[in-house]
Amino acid sequence: MKKRLFGFSLLVSVLVLFLCAFPGCDESDDEEEMEAMVSSRAYKGHENDIDSNNLVSVYPSLVGTRLDDCQTCHTGEIEDGQLVSSACDYCHKLLLDETGHTPIETLNAFGIDYYDAGRDMNALKEIKDKDSDRDGYPNDEELMAERYPGSEMSQPGQQVATLKIVTLDELKAMPSHSQFMLSNTTKQQFDDYVTYKGVKIKDLLDSQGIDLSGATGITIIAPDGYMKSLPIEYVDKKFPQPLFYSGLDVDTQGPDCGFVIYPEDMPAGLVDGEPISGEHYLIMAYEKDGIPLDTSYLEASSGRINGEGPLRIVVPQTDPGQPDRGLKYSPSGCDDGYDFNEDADHNAGAMVRGVIAIRIDPMPAGVEEFDYMNGGWAYIDAGQLIIYGHNVQ
């Protein structure tokens, strides 16, 4: 059963036209009024969000803090007690499903109170003595303590998650593992056969002395809030050998039918339709085809991550099969049996790019979630990986 958690403020410069469909947003606001707003450090790409600006105008001490973010009024998506998508992903998901959903549906208790009170600076003053999330602390006290007033799981004085930090250099000093495999996408035009090099996740966690007894899974997190939860069995799992299919590139099939990218230097011994030799594991990769992964960055116009690194989680197929064309590129008219197959193992979707954190699930009771949405990009720049959660001390 899905629930909602964590806060975030209303969507943003890239969705200004959508926002102005909400009551309280006047399209006649002139440029002078916009320039007079305090500049919020809300989620990258959303710097001109009127709601975050309202917050830091009323509470100047929050400029640049974790509350200067969408998370203060919006919720993420929770499944089986774990956060499975950030508030940003959840909001965009509802907007993109074309079924009439709006960001209002992602508001937490504080966001609803702010919205109902008029969605302006006066609204924040009006609800300052209210306990929106009913955790025993008024909104004003939680805001001044830099705790989320829309989440009962965030309270003044609460312990935050203990973090272990591993540097890229430390990762590279650990025993490495390389594997040639298929990265099978769902929507993209091209699938890839690629060699990733990195560290087995089981070796990484062992190196940090983390006891996985009682753990239910791990969640991989990127700095834009994208996350993917994987079952705990994947940590030690030796995955089945992937299959190799040749001759599906553009040079062989032509621009209309070619859809697989092969590396220039192919491993020896590959046979069309046969298993790829070697062992395949869940790894934290830092190289692709012998080259360091390109550093991830946020494309402000789309709100999406570009680049893969410096770290990417690599997830082999659990059900090896042939590559297939992306959903948006099928039916192709090529009549060759390689159009999109909804039953195929599209493992690329689980391979989070720009990884900054591994959360061991479940989170300890009463401990507040790591604030990945603020400062997460600094871990990309520093080449650091965070590990936190269950049994991390």
N, C-alpha and C positions, 0 to 999 in steps of 0.2 A: 504494500500500500504506500502510495506516494504522499509525502508531507512537504511542508515548506519550512525553510529555516534561513537565518542570516538576513541582514538588511542590505538594501542598496537604494540610491536615490533615483529619481525618474530619468528616463533616457534623454537626450544629449544632443550635442551640436549636429551630429550626423543624422539625427531624427527630428530636427527642429520642426519641420512641417507637421510631423505626426504629433509631436507634443502640443502644438498650437491647436490641435483639435480638442484638447482637454479644456474644461472650464478653468478660467483663471489665467489662461495664456493669451495675451492680446497681441495679435500680429502687428498692431500699430506701435508697439514699443519701439522707440527710436534708438539710434545708435548711441546717443549720449547716455541713455539709461543703461544700455548693455555695457558700455565702457566704465560706468560708475560701479559696476558689480565687483566684488572682491574676486580675484582670480583663483578659482579652486584648482586643487591638484587631483581632481577626480580621475577615474580610470582613463588611461591614455587614449586619445582620440575623442574624449568626452570633456575636454577642458572647459567648454563654455556652458556646461550644464547649469541651468538657472537654479535648480534646487540645491545643488551643492554650494553654489554661490550664496544662496539665501542662508544656508547653515553657517558658513564661515563668516558671513557678515554679522550674524547674531552672536556667534561664538568664535571670535577671532583667534583664540588659542588653538583651535582645531585645524587651522590652515596647515596643510602638508602632513597631517596625522592620518592614521588609518580610518578615521571617521570622515575625512574629506574624500568621500568615495561613494559610489552607487550603493554600496553594501549597507548604508545606514537606513535606507527605506525599502529596499527591495529584498526579495527572498531568493535563495537558491532552491534547487529541487532535491528532496531527500527520498531515498528509497531504502527500505529495510534498515533504517536508522543511520545511514551514511549519506553524506553529501555526494551526489552523483553528477551534478552540474552546477556551476556557479550561477549567481544571480544574473550576470551578463549573458551567459549561455541560455539560461532559462527564459530571459526576456526576449532575446533574439529568436529563440525557438518558437515562442508563441507568436511573434510577429511574422515569422516566415512560413508558418503552417497554413496560412490563408484560410483559416476557419473562423475568422472574426474575433480572435483573442486580442487583447491589448495589454500593455505593460501594467495597467492598473491591477490586473489579476496577480501580479507578482509582488504587490505591496505587502509588507509585514504590518504588525499592529501599529508601530510608530508611523510608518508611511501612510497608513489609512487615516490616522488621527490628523496628521499634517495636511493631507489632502482634503479631508472633510472640513478642517478649520480655515481653509482658503488658499493653501499652497503658496504662501508668501512669508516674509519675515515676521509679520504680525502673528501668523499661524504658529510659528515656532515659539513665540513668547506666550501665546495663549495656552499651549499644551505643556509648558515647561514643568508644571507641578503635577501633571498627570503621569500615572504609571502605566504606560501603554502596554508593555509586555507582561504586566502583573507579576513581576518578580520581587516586589517589595521595595523597589527603588524608583523615585520619580525620574522622569526623563532628564531634567536639568542635572541631577546628580550623576546620572550615568554618562551623559555627554561630557561633563567636566572631568570625569574619571577616565575618559576615552574608552568607554564600554558601549556596546550597541543597545540603544533603548528599545529596539524592536525585537530583541531575542532574549528569552528568559534564560538562555544558556550563557549569556554574557552579563556579568555583574561586577560592580566595583570591588576591588580587592581579590578578585578571582585569579587563581593560578593559570598562567598561560603554558602552552605546550613546551616541554623541554626539547631543544633542537640539537642534533648532532650535525656538524658541517664537515663535508668531505670535499677537498679541492680537486680540480681536474688533474693536477700533478700527482696527487695521492692516488687517484683512480688509475692513472697510467702506470704507476709503480706496482700495482697489484697484478697478479697473474692474469694474462689477457686470454680472450677467446675470440676466434673468428669463425664466421659461418656464411656460406653462400646460400641464398634463399630467394623465394618469391615474395615480393611485397604486392599484395593484390588489393587494389583500391575499389571503392564502391562507386564513386561519382566521377573521379578524374578520368582524363582521356587515356592515360598511359599506366600500365603496370610495369614493375621493375624486377629484374633479376639483379641482385646486388650482394656484395660482400660487406658485412658489417663487422667491425672489430670493437671490442669493449671488455667489460667485466661481467661475469655471470652475477645475477642479482643475489643468488645464494652466497657467493663468495664475498660480495660487497657487504651484505648484512652480517655475515660471520665476522668480517674484519672489524666491525663496530661492536661486537659482543652482544648483539641483539638476540634475545631469547624469543623465538616465534611460537612457543607453546601458548595456546589459547588465542592466537591470532586467527582472524577469519579471512583476511585478504590484505592486499596492498593497493593503495590508490596513488597513481602517478599524476603530478600536478605541473602545469605550465604557468608562466607568469600572467597570462591573460585570463586565468581562471579555468581554462579547459582542463578536465581531469578524466581519468579512466581508471575504474576499479577492476582489479584482476583477482581471481580466486587464489587463496594461499597455496594451493597445490601447484600453481605455476612456478613458484619459487624454486622448488627442487625438481620440477618435471623435466625429463628428457623428452623433447617433442619428437613426433614421427618425422622421418626424412621427407622433405618437400620433393615435388616432382619437377622435372625439367622439360620444358617444351620449347623447341627451337623454331626459327623461321617466322616469327610473328611480328617482326619489326617493320618499320615503314619502308626500309630499303628492299625488303623481300616482298611484302604484301602491297606496297604502294601507300600513298598518303590517305586514302579513303578506308583502307582495311587494316593497315599496320597499327598496332596498339601496345607493343611490348618494347621496352628499352633494355638492351643488353650492355654489359660493360665492355670496354675495349679489350681488356685482358680477361678471358674466360678461364675458369679452372679446367684442368685436364680431366679427361675421363667422362665427360657429360654425354649422356645418351638420350635422345628424344623420347619422351614419355616414360622415362625411368627415374627412380629415386636419386636424389643428390647425396653423395657420400658425405660423411662427417657427422658430428653430433650437433644438435640444435637445442639451444636453451634460451630462456628469458635473459636478455643482457641489457646493460646500460652502455650504449655505444658512443664512441667518440671519433670513430673513423668510418668512412664509407669508400669502398674501392681504393683503399690506401691513402685517402686524403682526409684531413681533419674536417669534421662537419662544419658547415658554414654557420656563423653565428645568427641566431634567430633575432628578428626584430618585428615590431608591430607596425603593420601598414594602417595608418590612421584612416584612410578613406574607406577601407573594408572592415577594419577592426579585427583582422585575421593575422596570424603569425606567418611570416615568411622565413625561410631558412629552416634548418634541422637542428642545429646545435647550440652550444657546444656539446650538449648531451641529448640523446634520444633513446627512449625505451624501444627495444626491438622484441617483437612478439611473433614467433613462428606460427604457422598454421597448425591448428589441432586436427584439422581434417584436410590433408593435402589434396590438391586437385589442380586442374589446368587454369591458366589465367583466363579472365573474361573481360570484355569491354565494359567501360563504365556505364552506369545506369542512363546517363544523359546521352550516351553515344550508341544506344541500342533502341530499336533494331537498326542494324547497320546496312542491311541489304547485301552483305558479303556472303551470306549463306555458307558459312564455314564451321558453324557449331561453337563459335567463341563469343557470341553475344552475351549480355549480362545474365547471370544466373543467380537468382536471389538466394538459393540454397548453398552457394559457394562460401568458403571461408575467406571473407574479406578482411584479412588480418591487418592491413595498413591502417584501418580506423582505430586500432588499439595502440598504434605506435606513436605515442605522444611526442611531439617535437618541442625543443627548447625546454627540456625537463629541468625544474628547479627543486622539486621535492618528491620524496617518497613518504607517504603516510602509512604506518602500520595500523590496520584496523582490528578492533574498534578503538576509538579514542578512549583514554581513561575517563572514568566518570568524574564530572565536575571540572574538567580541564578545558580551557578555551582553545578553539581551533587556531592554528598558525595563520596569521594574516597575510596570505600569499598575494593578495591583490595590491597591497601597498609595499613597495620596496622589492617586489619580486624580480623586477628587471635588473636590479643591482646584482643579484646572484648570477644572472646571465653574464653581465659585464665582468664579474669577478671570477667566473668559471667555478662556481661552488654549487654543491648539491646538499640539500637539507634532508635529514631523516628524522621523523618524529612519530609519536603515537604510542601504540600498545607496547609496553615493556621497554620503552626508550627512556633511559635515565641519564 
